Every structure is written in C-alpha cells, then in structure tokens.
Amino acid sequence: MHCRLIFLLLLLASNYVEAQKLISNGFIAHTDTNTIHMWCMFKNIDSVSIKITDSNNQFIQSKTMYFDKSTSYKNFFPVNIIFENLSKNTNYNFYYSLDKINYTYLLQGKTDDNTLEDISFLAGSCAFIGTGINKLVKPFNNLKIFDAMAKDTANLMLWLGDNVYYIFEYKSYKKQLKRNINVRHNEQLNHFISSKQQYSIWDDHDYGSNNSGSDFKNKNSSLNVFKQFWCNPENDSFNYYTFKKSDVQFLC
C-alpha cells in the first residue's frame, strides 16, 4: 500500500514537472543602441531566469522573474524583460532556465547602430484570431497572411490596434488575460512575431467595448493586460511613445 502511494506521488510530481513549459518563444520588441526589450510566455513555473550571451557565448547579463498568482490567469506567465547597458550594433543570444542551472536557447536580438541605413516595416490592424466561443464570430477566418508576413524581410512590425478582439472579455481583468493568452497560443501568430521586431498601439477592441472611450470603467486593467503582452518603449503610465530607426522617427 505504501509503495503504491509513493509511486502515485512520484507520478504526480513527474507530471507537474513535465507540465512546466515554454508556451511562446516570444519576440524581440523595442531596441536602441544599448537596450533590448523581449517577451515570451511560460506555464506552471514559479520563476524563470533569462540570460543573454554575446556571439562568442560569453555571459553578459541575467534576470529572474517571479510568478505572481494574484495578477495572473491560472498558471500562465507572460514575461516582459528589458536588458540595458548593452553594446551597440551587437548580436545577443537569449536563454531561459527554470532552475538557474540548465539553460535552453530562446531567440536572438541585436542592438541598434547609429549609422543611417534603409529600413522597411510592416503595419496592420484588425487581426481577429478566434479562440473558444469567439471562433463563432468568424468561423472560417484565414490566418495565412501571418505566414507571408513572417517571410517578409521588413525590419519590424507595427500593430495599429484591434490586435486582440474582446467580445465579452472586456468586462473582466482575468478574462482579458485569458483572451490574450489563448491568442498567443496560435502557431501562425507565434511564428510571425518571432520573425522580426514587434511594436504596437491599441484601438477600441483591445481596449474595451466597441467604440469605448475614456469613460470605460475597466481601462486601467486593460492597460495592465496590454503592457503584459507588448514590450513597447516605456512612457510612465501612458500608452503612447516614440522611437527612432535610422532616420525615421515613429510617433505612436
């Protein structure tokens, strides 16, 4: 009897460990000459350490993020990290670890250079990705556009709002989180966002209800959720910003 109990406990513990995983490889967001912002998402972890190395695999920096159940949906953990004091025009490799010992490759990012060069960017809005009952809104929605955009050689993507559509989810912070998490599970979206830098603004449907404005009562929770899933340049509590690439100034 005791052996069966021990075996059951070991089996449960093993299943829990296996359930700890990376949900989205994520993306590189804002960069400048000495800073890189990056995003990724995990499930069933208490903490995660992200380290970066240079092209010679020499350790540069590491940061550890801790899961906060009170502000999260179930056991999903969006990770938004900024690495600063880096060298300009330099490639950095990103690795993650769930035990601070064993590290797994995640993605690569590069700081900006001061020299002028040609750049190109993609822009788009109204990306409806059905999840759960929301699929009934557009049951035959085609997302092949993300495959083409991933192959494009543009330097960055600028999302122009309605990046996620809240149907009824705008009424609840937890439901807003759930909707964003489910959208980021989409394989085509994941493939695209990992292909190039991502910047975003929002519009009414990823802010609140249709045509909602400053009187929307859940606007603070919407801003909280938005900042968990996008890594735009910081601007205190406001959701607008500016950044420069080559000789182009973006005002968002």
C-alpha distance (Angstrom), angle and dihedral (degrees) to the residues before:
residue distance angle dihedral
M1 . . .
H2 3.80 . .
C3 3.81 91.0 .
R4 3.80 90.7 53.5
L5 3.79 91.0 49.8
I6 3.79 92.4 49.6
F7 3.80 90.7 47.6
L8 3.81 90.8 50.6
L9 3.80 92.2 50.1
L10 3.79 91.3 48.8
L11 3.78 90.4 48.9
L12 3.80 91.9 51.1
A13 3.80 91.4 47.6
S14 3.80 90.2 49.0
N15 3.80 91.8 51.2
Y16 3.80 90.6 50.1
V17 3.80 91.9 52.5
E18 3.79 91.1 48.3
A19 3.79 89.3 51.3
Q20 3.81 90.7 59.6
K21 3.75 102.4 97.6
L22 3.75 151.3 141.4
I23 3.81 109.0 -98.0
S24 3.81 98.9 -175.6
N25 3.81 128.2 18.6
G26 3.76 85.6 -145.6
F27 3.76 130.5 -159.2
I28 3.77 147.7 -95.2
A29 3.79 110.5 -102.8
H30 3.80 127.1 176.0
T31 3.79 118.6 7.1
D32 3.77 134.4 174.9
T33 3.80 132.9 168.9
N34 3.81 94.2 -65.5
T35 3.82 106.3 14.2
I36 3.80 138.1 71.8
H37 3.81 125.0 -173.7
M38 3.79 117.2 -162.1
W39 3.83 138.5 177.4
C40 3.81 135.4 -159.1
M41 3.82 137.5 149.8
F42 3.80 135.8 -130.9
K43 3.78 138.2 -176.4
N44 3.82 132.6 -141.2
I45 3.80 97.7 5.1
D46 3.79 131.4 128.4
S47 3.78 94.6 -155.2
V48 3.78 141.8 -8.2
S49 3.78 131.4 -154.9
I50 3.79 119.3 -147.7
K51 3.79 118.2 -164.9
I52 3.78 132.0 -179.3
T53 3.79 129.7 -150.5
D54 3.78 132.5 -173.3
S55 3.81 125.7 -114.7
N56 3.82 89.2 -81.5
N57 3.82 89.4 54.8
Q58 3.79 91.5 -111.5
F59 3.80 113.5 153.0
I60 3.81 114.0 -106.8
Q61 3.82 109.8 165.7
S62 3.78 143.1 -21.6
K63 3.79 135.7 -162.2
T64 3.78 131.9 -170.5
M65 3.79 123.2 -146.2
Y66 3.83 123.5 -162.6
F67 3.78 126.8 -146.9
D68 3.81 115.6 -116.9
K69 3.78 110.5 -159.7
S70 3.81 93.6 -168.9
T71 3.80 93.0 64.7
S72 3.81 98.7 35.3
Y73 3.77 139.6 83.4
K74 3.81 109.4 -116.6
N75 3.83 108.2 -53.9
F76 3.79 99.7 -32.3
F77 3.79 115.7 125.1
P78 3.82 120.1 -164.9
V79 3.81 108.3 -163.3
N80 3.79 120.6 -152.8
I81 3.82 113.5 -179.6
I82 3.79 135.7 175.1
F83 3.81 121.8 -159.1
E84 3.79 114.6 -163.1
N85 3.83 139.4 -178.6
L86 3.80 92.3 46.6
S87 3.81 128.4 148.7
K88 3.78 118.6 -96.4
N89 3.81 122.9 -107.2
T90 3.81 91.4 12.5
N91 3.81 132.1 136.1
Y92 3.81 116.7 -130.2
N93 3.79 128.8 -169.2
F94 3.80 118.6 -141.4
Y95 3.82 122.7 -147.3
Y96 3.80 131.9 178.1
S97 3.79 132.0 -151.1
L98 3.79 132.4 -172.2
D99 3.81 93.6 -165.7
K100 3.85 102.3 32.1
I101 3.81 88.0 -118.3
N102 3.78 110.0 69.6
Y103 3.80 115.6 48.5
T104 3.80 128.8 -163.9
Y105 3.79 124.9 -158.7
L106 3.79 113.2 -106.4
L107 3.83 112.3 170.6
Q108 3.79 145.0 -51.0
G109 3.79 131.4 -105.2
K110 3.77 135.8 -178.3
T111 3.79 132.6 -150.5
D112 3.80 119.6 -128.8
D113 3.77 128.9 -98.7
N114 3.80 126.1 -136.8
T115 3.79 94.0 -131.5
L116 3.81 120.6 103.4
E117 3.78 116.8 -110.8
D118 3.77 139.0 156.5
I119 3.79 114.1 -85.7
S120 3.79 134.4 -178.0
F121 3.77 132.0 -166.4
L122 3.79 141.2 -170.3
A123 3.79 123.1 -130.1
G124 3.77 131.7 -172.8
S125 3.78 145.8 142.5
C126 3.81 143.2 -163.3
A127 3.81 97.4 54.0
F128 3.79 102.6 174.4
I129 3.80 110.5 -168.1
G130 3.78 111.6 178.6
T131 3.80 119.4 -136.1
G132 3.79 127.4 172.4
I133 3.78 114.0 -27.7
N134 3.82 89.8 -9.4
K135 3.81 88.2 76.6
L136 3.80 87.3 76.9
V137 3.81 89.5 69.0
K138 3.82 91.2 66.2
P139 3.82 106.4 7.6
F140 3.82 94.4 173.8
N141 3.78 98.2 41.1
N142 3.82 112.0 153.6
L143 3.81 119.3 -146.1
K144 3.82 99.0 -177.8
I145 3.80 88.7 116.1
F146 3.81 88.1 77.5
D147 3.81 90.4 60.2
A148 3.81 91.3 54.5
M149 3.81 92.1 45.0
A150 3.80 91.1 51.3
K151 3.81 89.8 56.8
D152 3.79 93.4 48.7
T153 3.81 114.8 105.6
A154 3.82 94.2 -135.6
N155 3.80 116.1 136.6
L156 3.78 96.3 -131.7
M157 3.79 147.3 -1.9
L158 3.80 123.4 -125.6
W159 3.82 112.6 -159.7
L160 3.81 108.2 -151.5
G161 3.78 99.3 -159.3
D162 3.80 140.6 -75.7
N163 3.80 84.7 72.6
V164 3.82 87.4 150.1
Y165 3.79 123.8 23.0
Y166 3.79 116.7 -138.5
I167 3.80 110.1 -156.9
F168 3.81 101.6 172.7
E169 3.81 96.4 -20.5
Y170 3.81 94.8 90.2
K171 3.81 88.9 79.5
S172 3.82 93.6 67.4
Y173 3.82 134.7 44.7
K174 3.81 92.1 -146.4
K175 3.79 92.2 48.9
Q176 3.79 90.4 50.1
L177 3.80 88.5 53.7
K178 3.80 91.5 48.0
R179 3.80 92.1 51.2
N180 3.83 93.1 51.2
I181 3.79 92.0 45.4
N182 3.80 92.5 50.9
V183 3.80 91.4 48.3
R184 3.82 91.3 52.0
H185 3.80 88.4 54.5
N186 3.80 88.8 69.7
E187 3.81 109.2 112.5
Q188 3.81 96.5 -148.8
L189 3.79 91.9 50.2
N190 3.80 91.2 46.4
H191 3.79 91.4 51.8
F192 3.78 91.5 50.5
I193 3.80 99.9 46.0
S194 3.81 90.9 50.4
S195 3.82 91.0 53.8
K196 3.83 98.4 70.6
Q197 3.80 144.4 -5.9
Q198 3.80 116.7 -60.4
Y199 3.82 128.8 -147.5
S200 3.79 125.9 170.5
I201 3.77 148.5 -174.2
W202 3.79 124.9 -171.2
D203 3.78 137.9 -126.1
D204 3.79 135.2 -166.6
H205 3.82 98.4 -69.5
D206 3.82 96.0 54.2
Y207 3.80 89.3 39.3
G208 3.80 102.3 48.2
S209 3.77 140.4 -64.3
N210 3.80 124.2 -10.0
N211 3.84 111.1 -60.6
S212 3.81 91.2 -5.0
G213 3.80 117.7 165.7
S214 3.79 142.1 -177.5
D215 3.81 91.9 -47.2
F216 3.82 92.2 64.3
K217 3.81 103.4 124.7
N218 3.82 96.6 -146.8
K219 3.81 96.0 49.6
N220 3.81 93.7 117.6
S221 3.79 93.7 54.0
S222 3.81 89.3 45.9
L223 3.81 89.6 54.5
N224 3.81 90.9 47.9
V225 3.81 91.6 52.5
F226 3.81 93.2 43.8
K227 3.81 91.0 54.5
Q228 3.80 91.3 49.6
F229 3.80 91.8 59.5
W230 3.82 102.2 36.0
C231 3.82 128.7 51.1
N232 3.77 104.1 -153.6
P233 3.82 123.4 159.9
E234 3.78 108.9 -74.0
N235 3.79 121.4 -105.5
D236 3.81 107.3 170.7
S237 3.82 109.5 -99.2
F238 3.80 96.1 -27.1
N239 3.77 124.7 101.3
Y240 3.79 99.8 -138.2
Y241 3.78 129.0 84.1
T242 3.78 146.4 156.9
F243 3.79 133.6 -130.7
K244 3.78 137.4 174.0
K245 3.78 131.1 -133.5
S246 3.81 116.7 -176.1
D247 3.84 103.7 -45.3
V248 3.81 95.0 -25.1
Q249 3.82 119.7 101.8
F250 3.81 114.7 -158.0
L251 3.81 118.2 -155.4
C252 3.78 110.1 -165.2
